[in-house]
């Protein structure tokens, strides 16, 4: 954990649900394993496999294909709502907001996390499309340190952190330009 102490922390607001692992370890492990991108999103898995077989698709086709996939997901979601089928997640005791993120860590707003305790949580990342990321984390020295996360979710997390860092850098540059006029 100490090796990440130099991680740049970026302010943001993300939703999180979490609970101490020992309360329901087996159910959390089953959900964690179930919530891979392929299980949750068959059309996204198909797109990923198509890219793997054919390499990077032409840039124009990728945008159109991604938009069609997202339309498909929305239709699938509407069908589920109409038929009354909902995704069932394991109930978690606590809900909160993440106020600061970094690579492999985050801080919760107004949390009462126990020091050196393992938690299981689901974090909602506002990417395209919105992702529910399951993760195990340990609270230590004021930060929640991600202990276990799926590989694809880790890539999404790091990309989100990097995009927030770039936005912050742009904001600082623009404010300096405005000051210097």
N, C-alpha and C positions, 0 to 999 in steps of 0.2 A: 504494500500500500504506500509506503513512504516514497517509492520511486515515482509515483504520480503526483507528489506534493507540488510539483512545479506546473501542473496542468493549469492552463488559463481558464478561469471561470467566467461564464457568460450568463447574463441575466436573461430569463425567459419565463414563461408560465406553461407548464405541462400538467395534465391530470395524472394522478397515480392512485392506485388502490394497493394496499399492502397488509401483510400480517407476519407475525413471528413464525418462522418455519416449523418449530417443534409442535405448534398447535395442530397442524394437519399435514405433515410432511409428505405422506403418500399421495394424497389428492393433489397437492401442489406439484409434485414430480410428474404425475400423469398429465396434468394440464400443461405444464412446461413442455413436455415432449409432444403433446398434441398440437400446440400452438406454433408449429413451424409454418413457414409460408406455404409449403405445398399442401399441408392438411387444411389450412384455413382458406386457401385461395387456389383452386385447381386451374383456373384460367391464367393466373399469374405464373404458376408452375409450367403450364404449356408454353407461355411466352418465353420463359427462361430456358426451357429445353430447346425451343426453336432457335434461340440465339446461340446456344451451345453447339447445335448441329451445323448451322449455317454461318456461324461467325457473326460479326456485327452486321446488322441489316442496314440497308441504305438509310441515311438520316431522315429523308422525307417519309419513308415508309415507317420508320420507328415511331415518329410522332403520331401518325394516323393510327397505327396499330395500338399504341398505348391509349389513345383516346377511345378507340373501339373497345378495348379491354375494359376501360373504366366505365363506359356505357353499359357493357355487359354486367359488370359488378353491380351497378345501380339497379338495373332491371332485376337481377337476382335478389337484391336486397328488398326491392318493392314486392316481389313475389313472396318472399319470406314473411314480410309484414302482413300482406293480405291474407295469407294462409295461416297466420298466427304462429309461425315457426320462428323462434328466436335462438340466438347463440347462447348457450348456457355456460357461464364461467363459474368457477368455484367462488363462493361468497368469501370476500375478504373483509376483515373487521374494520380497517381504517381506510379513509379516503383523504386525499390531500392534494396539495399543489407543489410541484417542483418549481423553485424560484431561480435556481442557478444550476447550470450544467457545465461539465467539462468532459474530457475524454476519460471514460471509465469511472466517472463519479458525478454526483449531483447533491444538491441541498434541498431540503423540504422547508416550506414555509410553515412556521408554527407547529413543528412536529415534536413529539415526545418519544423519539426513538431511544432505545436502550443501547448504551455503549457496548461495542464488540458483540453484538447480537445479529444472527443471520435472519434476514427477512426474505419473503417471496413477494413480488409485486408485478403488477401489469401497468405499463406506462403507455399513454396515448401520445404518439408522435405525429404531428400535423404535416406529414409528407404527402406526396401524391402517389397513391391514395393514402389516407390516414391509416396508420399501423398501430396495432396493439402489440407491444413488446413485453414478453414475460422475462423477468430477470430475478436472480438471487443477488442480494446485496447485504453488506455489513456496514453498520454505522460506526464510524471511528473518527474522532477529532473533528466533529462538526460536519462531516460529509458522509454520504452514503456511497460506498465503494462497490462497484459492480463486480461480483465474484463469478457469476455464471450467466451467460447470455448466448443465444444461438448465433452462429457465424454470420448469417445474413442480417440478423437484427443488429449485430455489432457494427456491421458496415453502414446500415441505415443510421444508427446512433451517431457514429463518428462523422458521417456526411452531414447530419443535422447540426452537430456541434460546429463543424467547419463552416457551414453556411451562416450560422449565427455569428461566428468570429468575423467572417468577411463582411457581414452587414454592419457589425460594430466598427470595423476599420473604416468602411465607407462613411459611416456617420461621423467618426472623428475627423476624417479628412475634410468632409463637407463643412463641419463646424469651424475648422481652422481656416478654410477658404473664406467663410462668411466673416470671421473675425478680421482677417487681413484685407478683406474687401476688394 
